[in-house]
Amino acid sequence: MRRIGDNYHYLLVLRRGVVNMLYAREEIMKELSEKYFMFLKTLHFNDPLYMQAISEGKRKFLPALHMHLASRGLPNTHRIFTTDFITSKAFENIRKKSFKGLQYEHIVPKAEYIHDICEQAAKNNSLTVESIRELINRYLWTATVTKEEHHKLKKSMPRSWDGVNIMARYEAAGIQLLPHDKSYLYKS
């Protein structure tokens, strides 16, 4: 069976609610890759002062746009509700309407596996919308976790990571992620 990070169609067999999430994800990834490409192509990589000034915006552009696109159509647009996955503890907190301490996490660290690669390709003029889309389809997955679970996670992927199993960092910390079925957001 294929792993989620390798081919997201694996999720289609889980349950109907997830199928809708995936269709939305496919549209989100398409738009996100196009806008990130446009953004990176406007950067002046050879101007150190410009790059210093835009460093925070550059770091935040992709996740901010991702959260915005993922929240479209949701009754609650807070980022903890936009994630692809969630832990059972985080879901229990949400069910109890106890949001304090819940954290939005990138399953695969985005700086090393998306930002750095895309920026290097943009610098040498080899960046394409398709190359961005491939990277974000593979590595841009998010989760809602508790503060305690967040502290168990290493900041980087395990040294033995195969580049495919996006859950490796969570598995190493003993944290199980579940698909974040957002149907509860539509119940009164």
N, C-alpha and C positions, 0 to 999 in steps of 0.2 A: 504494500500500500504506500502511496506517495505521502510525503510529509507536507504539512501546511506551508512551510516556507518555500518549498520547491514548486508546489502547484496548489493554489488555493481551492481548486475544485474538489479537493478532498472533503471540504466542509459540506458539500452538497448532500452527502449521505446522512448527515447528523439529524436534521429535522427541518421541517418546512419553514419555520421562522428564520432560520439561518440563510435559506435560499434568497430571501428578500434582501438580507444584509449583503450577500455577495453581489447581487445585481447592483445595488447601490455602491458597493466597494469598487466594482469594475468601472462604473461611471466616475467615481471620485478619483481613482487612480489615473484615468484618462485625462481629466481636467487638471489634476494636480501636476502631472508630468509636463503638460503643455505650459502651464503657468510658471513652473519652476525653471523650465528651459528658457522662457522669455526673460525671467528675472536674472538668471545666471549670464545670459548673453549680453546684458546691459552693464555688467560690472567691469570696472576698469582695474584689472588685476595688476597692471604695471604701475599703478599709482599708489605707493605705500600709505600716504596720508588718507587718501580716499578709502582704501581698504581698511585702515584702522578705524575710521569714522563709521563705516558701515558694518563693522564686524558683528555687532549685536543683532542688527536687522537681518544680516545674512544668516546668522545662526537660528533666528526665530522664524524666518519666512516660511519654510516648509512645514514645520509643526503647526504654526498659526493657521496657515491656509488649510492644512489637513483637518484640523479641529473645526474650522468654519464649514468646510464642505461636508464633513461627517455629521454635523449637527443640523443640517438642513432637514426640515420636516419633523424634527423631534420636538415634543412638547416642552422638554427641558434641555436647554442647549449647553449646560455646564459640561466641561470636558470629561468628567468621570462617567457621563452617560453616552459618550461618543465612541468608546473603545470597542475593539473587536473581541476582547476576552475579558474575563473577570474571575476573581477567586470566589470560592463559596463564602469565605468570611466577609469579603467586601460586599457581595450580594446580600448577605444577611444584614449587614449594616444599612444598606440602601433600603431593604425591606422594612427595617425598623425606623427609617427616615433619620438615621444617625450618620451624617455625612462627614463629620469631623474625623480627620486622620486618613481619609481615603485619598489615594494618590493615582495620578495618571502616569503610566510608564510606557516607554518604548521597549518592546520585547527584545529587539536587537538594537544596540546603541547606534543611533542615527549618524552621529558625527563621523565615526570611522567607516561605516559600511554604506553610507549614502552621501553625506555632505562632501567628505574629502575626495571621494572617487569622482563625483559630479564636478566639483570645482577644478580638479586637476584636468579633467577632460575639457572643461570650458576654457581653461588657460591655454591648452594646446589645440584648440579648435576641433576636437574630435567628438564633442558632446552632441548627442541627438535626443530627440524626444523619446525615441524607442529605447535608448540605453537607460534613460532615467526611468521610464516606465518599467523596464525589466527589474531594475534595482528596487524600486519602491514596491512593486508587486511581490518581490521576494522578501524584502526586509522591513518594510514599513507596516508593522503590526503593533497594536497598542493594547494595554490591559489596565484595568482598575484593580488596585491592590490596597491592602491596609498599610498603614505606616510601619507596623511590625514586619510585615512581609517585605516591604520595600527595603528595610534595613538588613534583611537576610541576603539580598541580591548583591552579587559582585557587580562592579561598574562595567566590566567587560565580559565578553563571551569567554567560556572556558578555553584554555590553551589547546585542548584536544578537539575543539569544535570542528565539525566537518563542513561548515559553511551552508548546510542544508537544514538541519534541525533547528528551527528558530526557537524552540522551547528549551534548548540546552542550558541556558543560564538559570531558568526557573527550575528545571529538573535537578540541577546541581544544588539548588537551595532547598529542594524538597517542597516546592510550591506547585500546585496543580492549577492550571488555568482551564476554564470552561468557556465555550462560546458565549458571548454576551448577547443573549436574546433580549431585545429591548421591548418586547410586547408588554411588559409590566408598566412601561411608561404611559401606555394608552388606557390603562384601567383607572377607574375613579376611586 
